[in-house]
């Protein structure tokens, strides 16, 4: 029994001293060359939002209206789960208008719902219009397709992070 307990200690000592005095210059040079090559060739991909503004997106930092249904859903997913990457950016989006009023606080929430290609899943982006508007008089009917533009921000309410477009305008 005593021999079994000593075996791992003796094996570890032998492995640690096995390379003592060995010339590792060639190995060190190969490892250094591989690290240098990996650092110079492995540049991270550029985020979509860092693309220069041009005529294709009409000056918006993120224009969801020019993406196909698969890409728009993926982009909105990224915006919802990594809002810090989009803070302060101008965003244009198209989707169905939705309204909700919290029964407890009576606070009103307005959003554009953006569906995936099969329309089985949707992400909503809340918006707050600039100016004074009353629901339902100054808003489209629920479910109507709208295009909205505004500044992207996130906020925390009851320990949950939400995203919204502030100073928003309903374009169509």
C-alpha positions in Angstrom: 0.0 0.0 0.0 2.8 2.4 0.9 4.5 1.8 -2.5 1.3 2.8 -4.4 1.3 6.1 -2.6 4.9 6.9 -3.4 4.6 6.0 -7.1 2.9 9.3 -8.2 5.5 11.4 -6.3 8.4 9.5 -7.8 6.9 9.7 -11.4 6.3 13.5 -11.0 9.9 14.0 -9.9 11.3 12.0 -12.8 9.2 13.9 -15.3 10.2 17.3 -13.9 13.9 16.5 -14.0 13.9 14.5 -17.3 14.7 17.5 -19.5 17.3 19.1 -17.2 20.3 20.1 -19.2 18.5 19.5 -22.6 19.1 22.0 -25.3 15.6 23.5 -26.1 16.8 26.3 -28.3 15.2 24.9 -31.5 11.9 24.2 -29.8 11.8 27.7 -28.3 12.5 29.2 -31.8 9.7 27.2 -33.4 7.2 28.3 -30.6 8.2 31.9 -31.0 7.8 31.8 -34.8 4.3 30.2 -34.5 3.2 32.9 -31.9 4.4 35.7 -34.1 2.6 34.3 -37.2 -0.6 33.8 -35.2 -0.5 37.3 -33.8 0.0 38.9 -37.3 -2.5 36.8 -39.2 -5.4 36.4 -36.8 -7.1 39.8 -36.8 -10.6 39.8 -35.4 -13.4 40.5 -37.8 -14.8 44.0 -37.9 -18.2 44.5 -36.4 -21.0 45.5 -38.8 -21.7 48.7 -36.9 -18.2 50.1 -37.6 -18.8 50.2 -41.3 -18.6 53.7 -42.8 -21.8 55.5 -43.4 -22.8 55.5 -47.1 -25.8 55.9 -49.4 -26.8 52.2 -48.9 -27.9 52.8 -45.4 -28.9 56.5 -45.8 -26.6 57.7 -43.0 -27.8 55.3 -40.3 -25.2 53.5 -38.2 -27.3 50.4 -38.3 -30.0 50.1 -41.0 -32.0 46.9 -40.4 -34.3 47.7 -43.3 -31.7 46.7 -45.9 -31.0 43.3 -44.4 -32.8 40.1 -45.4 -35.0 38.4 -42.9 -32.3 36.0 -41.6 -29.7 38.7 -41.2 -32.0 41.3 -39.6 -33.1 38.8 -36.9 -29.4 37.9 -36.2 -28.5 41.6 -36.0 -31.3 42.4 -33.6 -30.4 39.4 -31.5 -26.9 40.8 -31.3 -28.2 44.3 -30.4 -30.4 42.9 -27.6 -27.7 40.7 -26.1 -24.7 43.0 -26.6 -26.3 46.5 -26.2 -23.1 48.2 -25.1 -21.8 47.7 -28.6 -24.6 49.8 -30.1 -25.1 52.6 -27.5 -25.7 56.0 -29.1 -25.9 54.6 -32.7 -28.6 55.7 -35.0 -30.8 52.7 -36.0 -33.6 52.3 -38.6 -35.8 49.3 -38.3 -39.0 47.8 -39.9 -41.5 45.5 -38.2 -44.9 45.3 -36.7 -46.1 48.0 -34.2 -46.8 46.7 -30.7 -48.2 48.4 -27.6 -48.2 47.3 -24.0 -49.4 49.1 -20.8 -48.2 47.8 -17.4 -51.3 47.3 -15.3 -49.5 48.1 -12.1 -47.5 51.2 -13.1 -49.7 52.3 -16.1 -46.5 52.9 -18.0 -46.9 52.6 -21.7 -44.4 50.7 -23.9 -44.2 51.1 -27.7 -42.1 48.7 -29.9 -41.4 47.4 -33.3 -41.4 43.6 -33.5 -38.9 42.1 -35.9 -39.5 38.5 -37.0 -37.1 35.9 -38.3 -37.4 34.4 -41.8 -40.0 31.9 -40.8 -41.9 34.4 -38.6 -41.8 31.9 -35.7 -39.6 34.1 -33.5 -39.5 37.8 -32.9 -37.4 40.4 -31.0 -38.9 43.7 -30.0 -37.1 47.0 -29.9 -38.9 49.5 -27.7 -39.1 53.1 -28.9 -39.8 56.5 -27.4 -40.8 59.2 -29.8 -39.5 62.7 -29.6 -42.4 65.1 -28.9 -45.8 64.7 -27.3 -48.0 61.9 -28.6 -51.0 60.1 -27.3 -52.0 56.5 -27.8 -54.0 55.5 -29.7 -54.7 58.8 -31.6 -51.1 59.4 -32.7 -50.0 55.8 -33.3 -50.7 53.3 -36.0 -53.0 50.3 -35.3 -51.3 47.4 -33.5 -49.8 44.9 -35.9 -49.3 47.5 -38.6 -45.9 47.4 -40.3 -43.9 50.5 -39.5 -40.4 51.8 -40.1 -38.9 53.5 -37.1 -35.6 55.4 -36.6 -33.9 56.6 -33.4 -30.9 56.5 -31.2 -30.1 53.2 -29.6 -29.8 53.0 -25.8 -30.3 50.4 -23.1 -31.6 50.7 -19.6 -32.1 48.4 -16.5 -35.5 48.0 -14.9 -36.0 45.4 -12.2 -32.6 43.9 -12.8 -33.3 43.3 -16.5 -31.6 45.1 -19.3 -33.9 46.5 -22.0 -33.1 48.2 -25.3 -34.9 51.2 -26.9 -34.7 53.7 -29.6 -34.9 57.2 -28.1 -35.9 60.4 -30.0 -37.6 58.0 -32.4 -39.6 58.9 -35.5 -42.1 56.7 -37.2 -41.1 57.0 -40.9 -43.8 54.9 -42.5 
